[in-house]
Amino acid sequence: MLTRLFAFHFLLVGCTIASANEKELLEARYNVARNGFVTAKNDFKQKKASVEDVVNWSKRVLYSGLEAEAAGATILYEMHLKRMKELESEVEARKGDVSDLEKTAASFARADAEVELAKAKAKDKKRN
């Protein structure tokens, strides 16, 4: 009986440690994604990165933030949309400096972010 109790206790403690460690890892990944986005955005301004690079890093911030529970889902989707609107504006400001494909990619990323935010808001509404 005592052995079973000890084993059960060990299992519970082990799960708690794993959960705490997992949370730290998720937060670390979120922070890396945020730093990657800043780097991609700066590289894009210096013409060293593409629109897709910036979009991909923004999505990494979004998805890792959702998994790490860095903020509420709707807030994270709103932040992603804001980043995509800023990217689209920057692409438009460059005029002849970017290809039509880059302009289309930025517009699609903004539109996609709007759709994802609408879905997140609808999901929140269903919960409440």
N, C-alpha and C positions, 0 to 999 in steps of 0.2 A: 504494500500500500504506500509506504513512504517513498519507494522508488518511483512509483507512478506519479506521485505528487511532485517529487523533485523533477521528473522528466517534463511534466506539464508546466511547472514554473520556469524551467530552462527554456522551453518552447516559447512561452509568453515573453520572457526577457529577450530572447533572441529576435523575436518579431519586432519588438520595440526598438532594439538597436538597429535592425535592418531598416525600419521605417525612418528612423532619425537620419541614418546614413543616406538613405535614398533621397530624403528631402534636401539634404545638403548637396548631394550630387545634382539634383534637379535645379536647385538655385544656382549652383556653379555653372551649369550648362546655360541657364537663362542669362547670366551675366556675360558669358563668353559670346552668346548670340548678340547681345546688345552692343558689345565692343566690336564684333564683326560688322554689325550694321553701320556703326559710326565710321569704321574703316572703309567699307564699301562706298558709303556716301561721299566721304572725302576723296577717295580714289576716283569716283565718278566725276566729281568737280574738276579733278586734274586730268580727266580723260584717260584714266588707267583702268577703269571698270565700266561695265555695261549697265544698262537699265536692268537687265535680268539679274545681274549680280546684286544690285540694291534690293530688288524685289525679293529675291531668294533669302537674303539676310533679314529682311523685314518679316518674312514669313517664319523664319527660324525664331525670331524674337517672339512673334505671336504664339506659335505652337509650343515653344519651350516655356513661355510665360503661362499658358493655359495649364500645362502639365505640372508646373511648379506652383500653381495657384498664386502667382505673383500679385494678381489683382482679380477683380471680377471679370468674367468672360466678356461682357459687353464693353467694359472699359478697355480691355486689351484689343478688341476688335476696333473700337473707336480710335485708339492710338495707331493701329495699323493703317486705318483709312487716312488718318491725318498724315502719316508718313508718305502714303501713296499720292495724296493730293499735292504734297510738297514736291515730290519727285516729278509728277506730271507738270507742275508749274515750272520747275527748273528746266525740264526738257523743252517746254514751249519757249522759254526765255533764250535758249541757245539757238533757236531758229535754224540756220543752215549748218550748224555744227553737228547735228545728229541726223541719222537716217530716218526715213519714213517708218521703217520697221521699229526703230527705237521709240519713235513717237507713239506708234500703235501699241507697242508693249507697255508703255507708261499709261496710256489711256485704258488699256485692258486691265492692268493691275489696279487702277483706281476703281473701275467698274466692278471688278471682282471683289475688292475690299468692301464696296457698298453692299453687294449682295450678301457677303458673309456677315456683315454687321446686321443687316435686316434679319437674317436667319437667327443670329444670336439673340436679338431683341424679341423675336417671336418665341424662341425657346424660353426666354426669361418670363415672358408673359404667360405662357402655359403653366410654368411652375408656380407662379403667384396667383 
